[in-house]
Amino acid sequence: MKKYKAFAKVNIFLKVTGKRENYHEIVSRFMRVENLYDELSFVSKESIGAKANEFKIIGDFACETQQNTIYKAYVALKNATNSDALEKLMQTHAVQVGKNIPAFAGLGGGSSDAATYLKMCNEVLHLNLSLNELATIGLRVGADVPFFIYGYTSANVSGIGEVVEAFDEEPLEFEIFTPKVEISTPKVYSAYRENFYAPIDGFEAQRLQAMPSKEIMQSMSAKEANDLFAPALQEYKELKEHYRQGYCFSGSGSSFFRVISK
């Protein structure tokens, strides 16, 4: 069976621009990590002795199936398409995931898996959904899913994640390290809202969106580039022990990264 790559991402910068109900509106530069990805494929349930009537994911996951972003993507796709072929596919096949992207790490592993699953189903079942339609379905699963649907190497992402605009620049190679600190994104955003809330204005957002990623990483500290770093440090004090000068912080963490000079 064909294997599909679900790439990780890093946030070169992440700034809050405001609130929308319970969500925070952001502006961020997402960049794909070319050498870190999960691999997804469909495998026959018959070959692994799985039951036909259960949604089956094979992989190294700590969560229940119903909490898995791949399962949530299946439900969102089923609700959007009412596809009998989709149900039949998942009665006869399991989703096998070779998991390489660490969880709770700010690298988008769950979102990338969900996006890749949606694209796999669209291709295998000939659903003929456009990338925009898939991104709309993916947004119901998670705010980062649309970026992975579009498959850009680098993109400016804004709103609550639904606005994804390709940014034309050379891909960068990253060194990433992920401390064994399981971070809750909602907890970090909550701490940000209570203690650090200072949204940037439209002019600053435009300035950052126009800057090359390498320039941003050279001119801004981890705290300056990522509004979630300070609240993450407050909520997870052990993070301070892992921070190294010259590294950036991805998403709500816990991963740190820097560019590898070629």
Secondary structure, DSSP 8 states (H G I E B T S, - for coil): ---EEEEEEEEEEEEEEEEETTEEEEEEEEEEEEEEEEEEEEEEHHHHT--TTS--EES--SS-GGGSHHHHHHHHHHHHH--HHHHHHHHHEEEEEE--S-SSSSS-HHHHHHHHHHHHHHHHTT----HHHHHHHHHTT-TTHHHHHHT-SEEEEEETTTEEEE-------EEEE--S----HHHHHHHIIIII-----HHHHHHHHHS-HHHHHHHS-HHHHBTTHHHHHHH-TTHHHH--TT-EE-TTSS-EEEE---
